[in-house]
Amino acid sequence: MLRALCSKELKLALRSRRVRTAGFAMLVLSGVAAASGTVEHRARAREHQRLVEFAEASFAGQRADHPHTIAHNGYVVSRPPAPLGHLDAGIETAYGRWLRLDAHQTRPLAGTRTTEIARGPGAGRFDLGLLLAVFGPVVVVLLVFDQIARERMNGTLAMLSAAGLDLGPFVIAKVFGAVVRVALAVGAPALAATLAASFVVGADPGRLVVWWAAHAAALVVWAILALAISARASTPRSALVAGVAVWGTLAMFVPPVSGAVSQLAAPVAPPGEQMVRAAQWAESAHAQTESLRDRALDEIRRRHPEWDGTGEPPEVVDAVMLALADQSATAKMNAMFAALDAEQDRQERWAAALSFVSPSGLASLASSAIAGSDLAHMRFAFSHYERYRQSLMGWFNAWWAKEGRGGFDAYAEEKKFDDFAEAPRPTIPAATFAFSLRRAALSLGLLAGALVICAAGLVAVARGALMRAGGARS
């Protein structure tokens, strides 16, 4: 019986004009989305490479100057494009692509909020991640809405019930038919576009497989949900209306609302206030007080126990003072960054939990995390550069303390930039695949839970549909 039912569903799917029409439309849309994402991604990659080359040339081409002045001249750094940014650009175009490191502060604090993470469509972005998470489900509804409702209206469901059709084979056959339709009309065109775009860009196969698995799971959840609506509805028309209404609510309304509610549940301090605090701490690094000078002298004595405190110190006191003040300011900013990161992580967890009823919201969160274009990956890149800024500033302070000839106002000796050839250079931040999976774990787990709940709901609704069909025939 099961084989016969699945064979019937396969034939219906292959002969369906609706499947062919939807497949052609998805092929066009997938091509546009893939081309748009690839062009934008390659433009970001070229810009990144140009900025890296400019930064090296700009830093190495400086005139001889005081080491602290060179530190304040800064260093331009660029965040590389996300590994799968051509498939899901997430928020990387909105968050900022480059910045200039300054001596005492680096990271822009006005970052993107969770409302942009758990998003509906917006900002002109159209890529395969958005297509599959938000617009693909409505195609699924259009393909599946009448699979059970039409059989009830035609009387075939009553005939199957009278023939002793078991619930298990019926549900499996219907899910099989829905998955085949979705695979032909949505999966195949989008997969072809994905492979073509990834071949041009050169994507990691493992990351690509997991990214596709997340979207495939969300589409299957939508197919099962559409089947449950079809089993519950009295007519195909009412099933279509209900399916589109559910898509509009879960795909277009719930994700942005969950982001807004997550802000209320885990609010983040206004970015202006944080920027003012960071600027004040950065300015405090230049403080020259008697207590700070005493600390600097104590530090010099600790490092040079042979110095008895008389005569010229073995290190430049102003440089040691600056190093101590900068360490204090950096510790405060690091603590603030850690608190901001923790608050934004809480927002993301709230957004994922509140999006539990929305396969599209969960797919969008998981997609951007696996692609490397979510907020966590943006923070990872700028944290990487913040650590570099600290190491660079520490190197300049140490050089000045040991090799310098005077304080802030001493420029008597001409210096060559070659003196600073050993200064640390920035490396390109690269988040591992394991990091991306950890960021996507909650959304993927909730998506798996949604799949199980929807499957259980379909079984319950299908049992009632078969019972009603058998009762009507009798």
TAKAPE-V410078 format. One line per field, one symbol per residue. ss: DSSP state (h for helix, s for strand, l for the rest). phi: phi as a letter, one per 40 degrees, with the letter a starting at -180 (. if undefined). Layout:
# TAKAPE-V410078
ss=???
phi=???
This chain:
# TAKAPE-V410078
ss=lhhhhhhhhhhhhhhlhhhhhhhhhhhhhhhhhhhhhhhhhhhhhhhhhhhhhhhhhhhhllllllhhhhhhhlsssslllllllllllllhhhhllssssllllllllllllhhhhllllllllllhhhhhhhhhhhhhhhhhllllhhhhhhlhhhhhhhllllhhhhhhhhhhhhhhhhhhhhhhhhhhhhhhhhhhhlllhhhhhhhhhhhhhhhhhhhhhhhhhhhhlllhhhhhhhhhhhhhhhhhhhhhhhhhhhhhhlllllhhhhhhhhhhhhhhlllllhhhhhhhhhhhhhhlllllllllllllhhhhhhhhhhhhhhhhhhhhhhhhhhhhhhhhhhhhhhhhhlhhhhhhhhhhhhhlllhhhhhhhhhhhhhhhhhhhhhhhhhhhhhlllllllllllllhhhhllllllllllllhhhhhhhhhhhhhhhhhhhhhhhhhhhhhhhhhhhhhhhhhl
phi=.cccccccccccccccccccccccccccccccccccccccccccccccccccccccccccccccacdccccccgacbbccccdbcccacfbcccchbaabcbdbabccccccccccccbcciggcabccccccbcddccdcccbdbcbccccccgccccccccgcccddccccccccccccccccbcccccccccccccccgbcccccccdcccccccccdcccccccccccccbdcccccccccccdcccbbcdccccccccccbcbcdcccccccccccccccccbbccccccccccccccbccccgbgcccbccdccdcccccccccccccccccccccccccdccccccccdcbdccccccccccccgbccccccdcccdccccdcccccccccccccbcbacdccbcccbbcddbccccbcbccaccccccccccdccccccccccccccccccccccccccccccccc
